[in-house]
Amino acid sequence: MNEIIFIVEEAAEGGFIAKAVGTSIITEADDWATLQNQVRDAVRCHFDAANAPKIIRLHFIREETIAA
């Protein structure tokens, strides 16, 4: 596996939630820098060194509602 993609959303209670696409990895953090570290740590824990992805992509999705 060359890369793994995480969908990142703002958590309702604040902070961020990251969910991997195609793999059962979910992590959360209060700020962006901590989230990056949490994602790296979760990937290291989930994969052994031989099968670990070389790239982690964070795809941030932000939903916004505006008046029409």
C-alpha positions as CSV (number, residue, x, y, z in Angstrom):
1,M,0.0,0.0,0.0
2,N,1.5,3.3,-1.1
3,E,-1.0,5.7,0.6
4,I,-3.9,5.8,3.0
5,I,-6.6,8.5,2.8
6,F,-8.4,9.9,5.9
7,I,-11.6,12.0,5.7
8,V,-11.4,14.7,8.3
9,E,-14.4,16.6,9.6
10,E,-15.0,19.1,12.4
11,A,-16.4,17.3,15.5
12,A,-19.7,18.7,16.8
13,E,-18.1,19.2,20.3
14,G,-15.0,20.8,18.8
15,G,-11.8,19.5,17.4
16,F,-11.5,17.0,14.5
17,I,-12.4,13.4,13.7
18,A,-10.4,11.5,11.1
19,K,-11.7,8.3,9.5
20,A,-9.6,6.2,7.1
21,V,-11.1,5.2,3.8
22,G,-11.2,1.4,3.3
23,T,-9.6,0.6,6.7
24,S,-11.1,0.7,10.2
25,I,-9.0,3.5,11.6
26,I,-10.7,6.4,13.4
27,T,-9.0,9.0,15.6
28,E,-9.8,12.4,17.0
29,A,-8.0,15.4,18.4
30,D,-8.7,18.9,19.7
31,D,-6.4,20.7,17.2
32,W,-4.9,20.1,13.7
33,A,-1.3,19.5,14.8
34,T,-2.4,16.9,17.4
35,L,-4.7,15.3,14.8
36,Q,-1.7,14.8,12.5
37,N,0.2,13.1,15.2
38,Q,-2.8,10.9,16.2
39,V,-3.3,9.8,12.6
40,R,0.4,8.9,12.2
41,D,0.3,7.0,15.5
42,A,-2.9,5.2,14.5
43,V,-1.4,4.1,11.1
44,R,1.7,2.8,12.8
45,C,-0.4,0.8,15.2
46,H,-2.6,-0.6,12.5
47,F,0.0,-1.7,10.0
48,D,3.2,-3.6,10.5
49,A,6.4,-1.9,9.1
50,A,6.4,-4.0,5.9
51,N,2.8,-3.1,4.9
52,A,2.6,0.5,6.2
53,P,1.6,3.2,3.7
54,K,4.3,5.6,2.7
55,I,1.9,8.6,2.4
56,I,-1.0,9.7,4.6
57,R,-3.5,12.0,2.9
58,L,-5.9,14.1,5.1
59,H,-8.9,15.2,3.1
60,F,-10.6,17.9,5.1
61,I,-14.4,18.3,4.6
62,R,-16.1,21.3,5.9
63,E,-19.8,21.8,5.8
64,E,-21.2,25.3,6.0
65,T,-24.8,26.5,5.9
66,I,-25.6,30.0,4.6
67,A,-28.8,31.9,4.2
68,A,-30.3,31.8,0.7
